[in-house]
Amino acid sequence: MLRHVIVVAGLLFGSGMCALIYQMVWLREFRFVFGASTLASAAVLSVFLGGLGAGGFWFGRRVDRNPRPLALYAYLELFIAASAALTPLLVWMAREFYVALGGVLSLGAVAATLVRLVLTACALAVPTFLMGGTLPAAARAVGGDEDAGRRRVAVLYGINTLGAVTGALLATFALLERLGADATLWVAAALNAVVGGCALWIARAYPAVFDKQVSVAQAPDGEVRRSGYVRLLIFATAAVVGMAFLLMELVWYRMLAPLLGGTTYTFGLILAVALLGIGLGGTAYALWGRKRAPALSGLALTCILEALCVAIPFALGDQLAVLAGGLREWGTLGFGGLVLSWSVVVGIVVLPTAIVAGYQFPLLIALLGPGARQLGLDVGWTYAWNTLGAILGALLGGFALLPWLSAPGAWQLVVVLLAVLGGGIAVFAWVRGRREEESSKWIGLQSGLAVVLAVVAASLLLATGPTAAWRHTPIGAGLKMLANLSDNEIRGWMQGQRRAVRWEREGIESSVAIRVSDRGPVLFLNGKSEGSAVGDASTQIMSGMIGAILHPQPRNALVIGLGTGSTAGWLAAIDAMERVDVVELEAAVVEAASVFGPVNVNAVGHPKVHTVVGDGREVVLTTRQSYDLIFSEPSNPYRAGVASLYTREFYEGVAPLLRDGGLFAQWVQMYEVDEQTIRTIYATLSSVFAHVETWQTQRGDLLLLSSAAPVSYDVPRLRARIAEEPYRSALAAVWRTADLEGFLAHYVAGPAVARELAREQALNTDDRTLVEYAFARHLGLGRHFNIETVEKLARDRGEDRPRVTGGDVDWEWVTDQRLAFLIGQGEQIRPNRYPDLTPHQRYRLQALAAWWEARSRNGLAWWQSQPRQPSGLHEVSAVAYMMAVNQREETAQYIEQLRDLQPVEADVILAILRTRQGRIPEAVAALESAFAGYGRDPWAWPALMQRGLALAVDLGGRDAAHAERLYAALRSPFVMDYARETRLNALLNLGYELNFPQNCIEVLNELEPHVPWKRDLLAARVKCYQAGDHPYLDRARRDFEIYLALEEK
């Protein structure tokens, strides 16, 4: 390769690296201005791509008329560096102007989008426009008539893109986290200036090499230029493949998020791998393109190959999810192992398509004509048409195709689009080749191969493709490891994941699903759980209730993140509450929240609840409203973009919205995070709010209650407040308490502890989102923050209790209820965790721990070693259960005491007692009553319900009459289809021999088509369907045969 080409390629490597760093910083910075919605991001991306395209279009023709193209390139780079360095100031000005206008709340969606486009253009138009001219100028500098296939352009394009890969990786994995956005951009600008300076020196030092004569008659048009309609076809193809590739990028981001975790690292890695493929493809053209002159039939073949590369991962479907789950084991090697596992998956899905796309672009340029004649024009216009298609792909994909077709549907559409495009070009090339006698044999072979591959690609779309096992499972969060599982175990896992999804929607922002579990429905977004009806109710309900109980007179509240709707619904149920505003980014979540009506007090449609579909940060920064309570519970901070709701600037926006005495509550997870990151959150909050209290809502969840003034703990007022509805019902349902002591049992530490944890800690800011990267690095590694750190600091500083006034609090009872709460959450309490416990408290702790571990005999002995009677729902339920298991005479009195608190649990424990006593008909009647209660009450203890269902199967197996009664009692679903899987399994066991095969067919129909992958069940299914001559008999036989074959394997 010529030396001067290598020199210019090196310059373009640095230029590409800087350009990608700019892009990542700008997209990130404007996210803090306009929010993280697709509409806002699309506006920024459209301006960025539009600037590149416009620059290519404008500079293309002018480059050909410039005798010193390398000097022009150098000046472009220098002006790019200067204009890029000014963008932080321009972005700040755009933010101030946008906030002053009131954002989308004041302007409306259409006007806000136009304002975003204008403001983004004001900041980015100059550098992006100049960027669009760099490749045409550089290509013109190295072009020559001897380069008939324009392979030098391919070299520059490939190396430039490989530089972009370096920029993407550096920005994602190093610069943004360590330096912050502004410093990262200025480093890139400085490097960009160096590139420009070097280019200018080289252009002046070697004018004989890089200066070009300007001539418009280098060769006859008929010999070297394509006809007008062929050029139009090439430009149209550039636009279509650009649209297809950008649409596939959106699909990749959406589809790979469940497998890789959806962190900022995920998106940076996908972008880097896509660019790597493009760079390799461009370089491949330079190496391979010399063997044969570019032809339209070759272009058709690349379109079909791209369609095939897109189709193959689709056809692999859930096998890629299984691969990703298996590779999660590499996380044991640390963060590097995780990145390596992600890279394997992204490489399979993205890299082949990107390589073909990278080969395609220089081929398009070469097809416009050979050599140096009008090279700048051809490069610039091809670039412009390609970016125009990319803009259309971003807009159509984000706002129409993904929501209408779903991400898998859009994936299939791209395959069809590329296959049709390639097939059309192949036919055109073949007809044109025959007419013009241009190597018709070779063209015919290429065209025929293209058609065959198009058929193969289309046939791959007949595969099942990605299902719920890929799309709605937390593989990326490290919550499911699939390594070392047998084939049948993997098949069983896939069946279970598909069966669990009862509802799904493709939203503009996310893929939304509702999965059923033994603890009720769970809301999933992009494969990540965003709230369980019952499992997360302690946080979702009580995070709002804590502030409402402590605030003297709450009237207005703002909830950031609708989720299941529980926070908003329970706040709206407060009589004094006049309005609850909710901001939810994804409209499909609002639809999903209606499913959670029994636990969210029918929040959707409640007259007090006003939901805004938009970005929470934008609303906070632009709203004119003020509030008594603000609660922020976005998704986990490791999700890309979410950390913008944890920065100092966001909290500075929240503080002025609070009225006098107002409270701000911030949810913080304790799982998948280290202590340093938690301290950063404390420091960031404490930098804005003078008082930050720590509460624990459930195991793994903290609530940081922040205010400008100390919170008042007036005992008479708080006792009166707790006795009112809906506070009383909320406390009883999710914290299983009824008094002030039970409420205060969740208080962990006062403001002095927050200040100590914040001491000398870096802040999480818009410029440097430390929290985002820290959470992402710990995802799936099993490292959790230990709340004992906070408890010990609070105890040492006398901050473990709030300063109460006006009355007394039974602090021993507070401690007892905290211990019961922790045991009920499944926490194992170390002996020295609470050193001030009395001997009797230690006995009660041992008793409850034994109850949780199903050691009822030991637990009852521990309990009877202390004198106090059980009090509160936790203790009464536990003691009643242990006495029932041990058949104690006094059990009945505790059951009746429990009935006043939780009648469903009382019925289950009564059934256990009567079974132990041999009074089976009474046990069956108690279970019938319990199951009827489960149809209305979602708050009964889940573990106790599991035992009740197991007992029903046991009793049904003893007597057919009992089985018939219990079968009838279980036929109707529990509230919100609670414990669906366990209930159906119990029904199948109870009803299989009753009214055979009708009963078993009824139950199996509810499990079809993804039945549990268990040998006994699959065999029973065949027998049942065979007896009933069921149409699914062939399917049942086939599944059983597959199971046996996999078992033998």
KOLZAFI-448188 format. One record per residue (C-alpha): residue in three letters; x, y, z. Coordinates in steps of 0.25 Angstrom, whole numbers, plus 5000, padded with zeros to 4 digits. Each point is the difference from the previous one (the first is absolute). Layout:
N
ALAXYZ/...
END
This chain:
1049
MET500050005000/LEU500550144997/ARG500750075011/HIS499150134999/VAL498849925001/ILE500549945013/VAL500350145005/VAL498650054997/ALA499449885006/GLY500750025013/LEU499550145001/LEU498649954997/PHE500149905011/GLY500250115010/SER498950084994/GLY499049885001/MET500449985014/CYS499850145004/ALA498650014992/LEU499549885008/ILE500450065013/TYR499350124996/GLN498749934996/MET500049925013/VAL500250135008/TRP499050084993/LEU498949895001/ARG500349995014/GLU500050155003/PHE498750024993/ARG499349895007/PHE500250095013/VAL499450124992/PHE498849934993/GLY499949875008/ALA500249864996/SER498749984992/THR500149944986/LEU499450134995/ALA501150085006/SER501149914996/ALA499549994986/ALA500050154998/VAL501550005005/LEU500449884991/SER499250064988/VAL500850135001/PHE501349935002/LEU499849914987/GLY499450114993/GLY501250095002/LEU500949894995/GLY499149974988/ALA499950154996/GLY501550025002/GLY500349884991/PHE499050064989/TRP500550145001/PHE501549975000/GLY499949894990/ARG500050084987/ARG500950115006/VAL501149905004/ASP500249974986/ARG500250144996/ASN501050025011/PRO501549994996/ARG500549975014/PRO499049905006/LEU500949955011/ALA500150145005/LEU498550024999/TYR499949875008/ALA501050065011/TYR499250135001/LEU498749925002/GLU500649925011/LEU500550135007/PHE498750074999/ILE499349875005/ALA500950005012/ALA499750155003/SER498549994998/ALA499949875008/ALA500850065011/LEU498950115001/THR498849905001/PRO500049985015/LEU499750155001/LEU499049994989/VAL499349885006/TRP499950085013/MET499450114993/ALA499049914993/ARG499649945014/GLU499750135006/PHE499250054988/TYR499249875000/VAL499750005015/ALA499650144999/LEU499049974989/GLY499449895009/GLY500449884992/VAL498949904995/LEU499150035011/SER499850154995/LEU500349984985/GLY499349874997/ALA500749884993/VAL500050064986/ALA500650145004/ALA500949945010/THR500649914989/LEU500250114991/VAL500750085011/ARG500949895003/LEU500449994985/VAL500350154999/LEU500850005013/THR500849874997/ALA500350064986/CYS500550135006/ALA500949925009/LEU500549894990/ALA499750054986/VAL501450064997/PRO500949885005/THR499149894994/PHE499950084987/LEU501550014999/MET500149855004/GLY499249974988/GLY501150064991/THR501249935006/LEU499949864992/PRO499750064986/ALA501250105002/ALA500949885005/ALA499649914989/ARG500350114990/ALA501450025006/VAL500449854997/GLY499149974988/GLY500649974986/ASP499649954987/GLU500849885002/ASP499149965011/ALA498849954991/GLY499349935011/ARG500250115010/ARG500649915010/ARG500750125007/VAL498750055004/ALA499749875006/VAL501350005008/LEU499750145005/TYR498649975004/GLY500449875007/ILE501150065008/ASN499150125003/THR499049915006/LEU501049925007/GLY500450135007/ALA498550025003/VAL500149865007/THR501150055009/GLY499350125003/ALA498749935004/LEU500849905009/LEU500850115007/ALA498850095002/THR499249885006/PHE501049935008/ALA500950115005/LEU499950154996/LEU498650035004/GLU500049935013/ARG501450055004/LEU500050144994/GLY498650044998/ALA499350044988/ASP500650144998/ALA501449965003/THR499849884990/LEU499550094989/TRP501250105002/VAL501049895000/ALA499449964987/ALA500050144995/ALA501550015003/LEU500349874993/ASN499150054988/ALA500850135000/VAL501349914999/VAL499549924989/GLY499650134992/GLY501450065003/CYS500749884995/ALA499249994988/LEU500350154997/TRP501549985002/ILE499949884991/ALA499250074989/ARG501050125000/ALA501349905001/TYR499549914988/PRO499250084990/ALA500549924989/VAL499449885006/PHE498650055005/ASP499750124991/LYS499149974988/GLN499850064987/VAL498550054998/SER499549944987/VAL498649974995/ALA500449924988/GLN500949895005/ALA499249894992/PRO498850004991/ASP498749995008/GLY499549884993/GLU501249925004/VAL500150035014/ARG498750055006/ARG498849935003/SER498750044993/GLY499050095008/TYR499049895003/VAL501149915005/ARG500650115009/LEU498650025005/LEU499949855003/ILE501350005007/PHE499750125009/ALA498649945003/THR500749875004/ALA500950085009/ALA498850065007/VAL499349875001/VAL501249925006/GLY500350125009/MET498550005005/ALA500149855002/PHE501350005008/LEU499550115009/LEU498749935002/MET500849875004/GLU500850085010/LEU498750045007/VAL499649854999/TRP501349965006/TYR500050105011/ARG498549955004/MET500349854998/LEU501349995007/ALA499750085012/PRO499349885007/LEU501249914997/LEU501150105003/GLY499450095011/GLY499650134993/THR501250075006/THR500850124994/TYR501049904998/THR499049914992/PHE499750124990/GLY501550044999/LEU500449864997/ILE498949974989/LEU500450134993/ALA501549975001/VAL499749864994/ALA499150064989/LEU501150104996/LEU501149895001/GLY499249924990/ILE499950124991/GLY501550035001/LEU500349854997/GLY499150004988/GLY500550134994/THR501449945002/ALA499649874993/TYR499550084988/ALA501450064999/LEU500749875000/TRP499049914992/GLY499450114991/ARG501250004991/LYS499749864994/ARG498850054992/ALA499350134995/PRO498850045009/ALA498749964994/LEU498550025004/SER499949855001/GLY501150005011/LEU499250115007/ALA498749914999/LEU500849895006/THR500550095012/CYS498550045003/ILE499649855000/LEU501249965009/GLU499650115009/ALA498649955001/LEU500549865003/CYS501050055011/VAL498850075006/ALA499149884999/ILE500949895006/PRO500050065014/PHE498550014999/ALA499949864996/LEU500949965012/GLY499050065009/ASP500049965014/GLN501349924998/LEU500750135001/ALA499350035013/VAL500549865005/LEU501450044996/ALA499950135007/GLY499549935012/GLY501249905000/LEU501050114998/ARG499650075012/GLU500949905007/TRP501150084995/GLY499650115010/THR500849925010/LEU501250064994/GLY499650145003/PHE499550114991/GLY501049974989/GLY499349864999/LEU498650064999/VAL500550094989/LEU500649884993/SER498749935001/TRP499250124995/SER501050014988/VAL499749864996/VAL498550024999/VAL500150134993/GLY501149954991/ILE499049894995/VAL498850094999/VAL500750134994/LEU501349974994/PRO499749924987/THR498950104996/ALA501050125003/ILE501149944992/VAL499149994988/ALA499550145002/GLY501450055001/TYR500449934987/GLN498750064993/PHE500350155002/PRO501350014992/LEU499449904989/LEU498950114999/ILE501050114998/ALA500849914990/LEU498849974992/LEU499850154997/GLY501250004992/PRO501549975000/GLY501250075004/ALA500150155005/ARG499050064991/GLN498950075008/LEU500549915012/GLY499750115011/LEU498650014994/ASP499749855000/VAL500549985014/GLY499350125005/TRP498649974993/THR500149855004/TYR500350045014/ALA498850105000/TRP499049904994/ASN500549905010/THR499850095012/LEU498650044995/GLY499649865000/ALA500649985014/ILE499250125005/LEU498749944994/GLY500449875007/ALA500150065013/LEU498750084999/LEU499249894994/GLY500649895009/GLY499850075013/PHE498750064998/ALA499249914991/LEU500749864996/LEU500449955014/PRO498750045006/TRP499149954989/LEU500849884996/SER500849975013/ALA501549985000/PRO500049864994/GLY499050054989/ALA500950124997/TRP501149904999/GLN499349914990/LEU499650134992/VAL501550034998/VAL500349864995/VAL498850024990/LEU500450144996/LEU501549964997/ALA499649874993/VAL499050084991/LEU501050114997/GLY501149904997/GLY499049924991/GLY499650124993/ILE501450054997/ALA500449854996/VAL498950004990/PHE500350144995/ALA501549964998/TRP499749884993/VAL499150074990/ARG500950114998/GLY501249914999/ARG499349924989/ARG499650134992/GLU501450065001/GLU500849875000/GLU500850035012/SER500649875005/SER498649945000/LYS500549865004/TRP500650065013/ILE498850095003/GLY499149894998/LEU500749915010/GLN500050115010/SER498650044998/GLY499649855001/LEU500749985012/ALA499450135006/VAL498649944997/VAL500349875007/LEU500650075012/ALA498750095001/VAL499249875000/VAL500849945011/ALA500050135008/ALA498450014999/SER499949855004/LEU500850035013/LEU498850095004/LEU499149885001/ALA500849975013/THR499350035013/GLY501050115003/PRO500250065013/THR498949975010/ALA499850045015/ALA501249925004/TRP500850104993/ARG499250135001/HIS499550005014/THR501049935009/PRO501150065009/ILE501149934994/GLY500850134998/ALA499850035015/GLY500749875004/LEU498849945006/LYS500049884992/MET501249914997/LEU499849894990/ALA501449945000/ASN500149855003/LEU498549984998/SER499649884993/ASP499250014987/ASN498749975006/GLU500350105012/ILE500250104989/ARG498849964993/GLY499250015012/TRP500550145004/MET499650054986/GLN498649945001/GLY499950065014/GLN500450144995/ARG499050004988/ARG498949955009/ALA500250115010/VAL499750114991/ARG498550035000/TRP500150144993/GLU501050084992/ARG500050134992/GLU501150064991/GLY500150145005/ILE500850124994/GLU501050005011/SER500049855005/SER499549864998/VAL498949995011/ALA499549865006/ILE499249955012/ARG500549875005/VAL499349915010/SER500749955012/ASP499649935014/ARG500050145005/GLY499150064990/PRO500250084987/VAL501450064997/LEU500250124991/PHE501249984991/LEU500750114991/ASN501049954990/GLY500249875008/LYS500250075013/SER499049995012/GLU499450145003/GLY499149965011/SER499249885006/ALA498650015004/VAL500349945014/GLY501549985000/ASP500350154999/ALA498850055007/SER500850045012/THR500850104992/GLN499050044990/ILE498850035010/MET500850045012/SER501050094993/GLY498850104998/MET499449975013/ILE501250035009/GLY500050144994/ALA498550025002/ILE500049955014/LEU501250095004/HIS499550134992/PRO499050085009/GLN499050024989/PRO500449944986/ARG499150054989/ASN500849994987/ALA501049894996/LEU500949974988/VAL500449864997/ILE501149974990/GLY499849874994/LEU498649934999/GLY500449865001/THR498949915005/GLY499350135005/SER500049965014/THR500750135005/ALA499050094993/GLY498849925003/TRP500250005015/LEU500450145001/ALA498750044992/ALA499249925010/ILE500450105011/ASP498850095003/ALA500850125001/MET500849984988/GLU499550094989/ARG500849964988/VAL501149904996/ASP500850034988/VAL500749884994/VAL501150004989/GLU500249874992/LEU501049994988/GLU499349894994/ALA498550014996/ALA499849855000/VAL500349995015/VAL498850085002/GLU499249904993/ALA500749895008/ALA499750065013/SER498549984999/VAL500349855002/PHE500550035014/GLY498750075004/PRO499849915013/VAL501350045006/ASN500150154994/VAL498650045005/ASN499650014985/ALA501050114998/VAL499850004985/GLY498850094997/HIS500050055015/PRO499550154999/LYS501150055009/VAL501149934992/HIS500550084988/THR501049934991/VAL501050074991/VAL500749914990/GLY501450064999/ASP501350015006/GLY500050025015/ARG501350095000/GLU499450094989/VAL498750015008/VAL500750035013/LEU500950114993/THR498950074993/THR498749985008/ARG499450125007/GLN499349925011/SER500449985014/TYR499849885009/ASP500049955014/LEU500549874997/ILE500949954988/PHE500449864999/SER501049954989/GLU500049854997/PRO500649994986/SER500649874995/ASN501349955005/PRO501150104998/TYR500949904992/ARG498950024989/ALA500650094989/GLY499450145002/VAL499449985014/ALA501250055008/SER499550144995/LEU499049995011/TYR501149995011/THR500850124997/ARG500350125008/GLU499350094989/PHE498849915000/TYR499950025015/GLU500250154998/GLY498850004991/VAL499249925011/ALA500350095012/PRO499350124995/LEU498749924997/LEU499849975014/ARG499150085008/ASP500350045015/GLY500249875007/GLY500049924987/LEU500749875000/PHE500849934989/ALA500149855000/GLN501149934992/TRP499949854998/VAL501449935000/GLN500349854997/MET501049935009/TYR500249884991/GLU501150004989/VAL500750125005/ASP501250035009/GLU500150095012/GLN500850114993/THR498850024990/ILE499050015011/ARG500950105007/THR500050084987/ILE498550005000/TYR500050055014/ALA501050114997/THR499250044988/LEU498750015008/SER500750075011/SER500650114991/VAL498650054998/PHE499149965012/ALA500550035014/HIS499349885006/VAL500049864994/GLU499449895008/THR500149854997/TRP498949905000/GLN499949864996/THR498749964993/GLN500449864997/ARG501249914999/GLY500950064989/ASP499350135000/LEU500350135006/LEU499250135001/LEU500850135002/LEU499050105005/SER500550144997/SER499650145005/ALA500550145002/ALA499650005015/PRO499949895010/VAL498949915000/SER499050015012/TYR499749875007/ASP498850045009/VAL499549875006/PRO498650045002/ARG499850054986/LEU500749884994/ARG499249905008/ALA498750074996/ARG500550004985/ILE500349855000/ALA498649975006/GLU499450074988/GLU499749934986/PRO500749974991/TYR501250015009/ARG499549895009/SER499749904988/ALA501350034993/LEU500849975013/ALA499349875003/ALA500049954985/VAL501550024997/TRP500750035013/ARG499149915008/THR499950105012/ALA498950085006/ASP500850105009/LEU501050115000/GLU501149915005/GLY499849914988/PHE500150124991/LEU501350055007/ALA500649864999/HIS500450044986/TYR500750135004/VAL501549974999/ALA500850125002/GLY499950155001/PRO500650124992/ALA501449995008/VAL500249874994/ALA499750044986/ARG501050125002/GLU501149905005/LEU499849904988/ALA500150124991/ARG501350055006/GLU501150034989/GLN499249924990/ALA499950044985/LEU498650054995/ASN499249944989/THR499850114990/ASP499550024986/ASP501450024995/ARG500549875007/THR499049905004/LEU500849915009/VAL498849925005/GLU499649954986/TYR501349944997/ALA500249945014/PHE498749935000/ALA500249954986/ARG501449945004/HIS499449925012/LEU498849954992/GLY499949855002/LEU501249995008/GLY499349975013/ARG500550115008/HIS499150075009/PHE500050125009/ASN499949965015/ILE499050085008/GLU500749975012/THR501050104997/VAL498950115001/GLU499449935013/LYS501450005007/LEU500350154997/ALA498650045004/ARG500149925013/ASP501450065003/ARG499550144998/GLY498749985007/GLU499350024987/ASP499249874999/ARG498850065006/PRO499250134995/ARG499950115010/VAL498649995005/THR499150105007/GLY498750005007/GLY499949865005/ASP500749875003/VAL500549894990/ASP500249855004/TRP501449994994/GLU500149855004/TRP498749974992/VAL500650084989/THR501249915000/ASP499249885001/GLN499250044988/ARG501250034992/LEU500649865003/ALA498649944996/PHE500150084987/LEU501449964996/ILE499749855003/GLY498750014992/GLN500950054988/GLY500949885001/GLU501250075006/GLN500949925009/ILE500450095012/ARG501449985006/PRO500149995015/ASN500750135002/ARG499350084990/TYR499150065011/PRO500950005013/ASP499050075009/LEU498949894999/THR499549955013/PRO500049855003/HIS498549994997/GLN500250074987/ARG501049904996/TYR499149895003/ARG498950064992/LEU501050024989/GLN500449855000/ALA498649965000/LEU499650084988/ALA501349964992/ALA499649855003/TRP498650034995/TRP500550054987/GLU500949884998/ALA498849915003/ARG500649955013/SER498750015008/ARG500449925012/ASN501250075003/GLY499450144997/LEU498849975009/ALA501049965011/TRP500850134998/TRP498750085001/GLN499549945013/SER501450035006/GLN499550145001/PRO498850065007/ARG499350094990/GLN498849964992/PRO500150024985/SER499550134995/GLY499950064986/LEU499749924987/HIS501449954998/GLU500149945014/VAL498649955001/SER500049934987/ALA501449935003/VAL499649955014/ALA498749954995/TYR500649934989/MET501149935009/MET498949965010/ALA499149944989/VAL501249924995/ASN500349955014/GLN498549985003/ARG499950095012/GLU498750015008/GLU500150155000/THR500250014985/ALA498550044998/GLN500150135008/TYR501250054992/ILE499249964987/GLU498850095004/GLN501050115004/LEU500649994986/ARG498649994994/ASP499850155004/LEU501350044993/GLN500149914988/PRO498849904998/VAL500649924988/GLU501249975008/ALA499249955011/ASP499249914991/VAL501349934995/ILE500649985014/LEU498649955005/ALA500149904988/ILE501449965004/LEU499549985015/ARG498849924996/THR500849914991/ARG501049975011/GLN498949975009/GLY499449904990/ARG498750094998/ILE500150004985/PRO498650054996/GLU500250125009/ALA501450024993/VAL499449994986/ALA498950115004/ALA501150095006/LEU500849994987/GLU498750034992/SER499950125008/ALA501450044998/PHE500049984985/ALA498750094999/GLY500850105008/TYR501250004990/GLY499050034989/ARG499850145007/ASP501250035009/PRO501450014993/TRP500750035014/ALA500049865006/TRP501449955003/PRO500549934987/ALA500849895007/LEU498849965008/MET499149994987/GLN501049914994/ARG499949915012/GLY498550014999/LEU500049954986/ALA501049895003/LEU499049955011/ALA498950014991/VAL500749904990/ASP500349915012/LEU498650005005/GLY499449984987/GLY500949884998/ARG499449935012/ASP498550014996/ALA499350024986/ALA498950085007/HIS501050105006/ALA500750014987/GLU498850044993/ARG499650115010/LEU501550055000/TYR500049994984/ALA498750095000/ALA500650105010/LEU501350024992/ARG499350004986/SER499850155001/PRO501450084999/PHE500550085012/VAL500050155000/MET500850054988/ASP500349854997/TYR500950005012/ALA500849875001/ARG499549954987/GLU501049894997/THR499949945014/ARG498550015000/LEU499949934986/ASN501049895004/ALA499149985012/LEU498849994991/LEU500649904991/ASN500449915012/LEU498650015006/GLY499249984987/TYR500849914992/GLU499249875005/LEU498750085002/ASN499150004988/PHE501249954991/PRO500350064990/GLN499250125001/ASN500650075012/CYS501449974996/ILE499750064986/GLU499450125006/VAL501350035008/LEU501049964989/ASN499350104991/GLU500450115009/LEU501449964999/GLU500149984985/PRO500850024992/HIS501250015009/VAL499749895010/PRO500949985011/TRP501249914995/LYS499949895010/ARG500049854996/ASP498849965009/LEU499250124995/LEU500349974986/ALA499749865001/ALA498750035007/ARG499650104989/VAL500249894989/LYS499149915008/CYS499050115003/TYR499950054985/GLN499949864995/ALA498949965009/GLY499250134996/ASP500449994985/HIS500650145001/PRO500550084988/TYR501350025008/LEU500349865001/ASP501150004989/ARG500650125006/ALA500049935014/ARG500649874994/ARG501150084992/ASP500450085013/PHE500149875008/GLU500949944989/ILE500950125000/TYR500149995015/LEU500449865000/ALA501050024989/LEU500650125007/GLU500149915013/GLU500749894993/LYS501050104994/
END
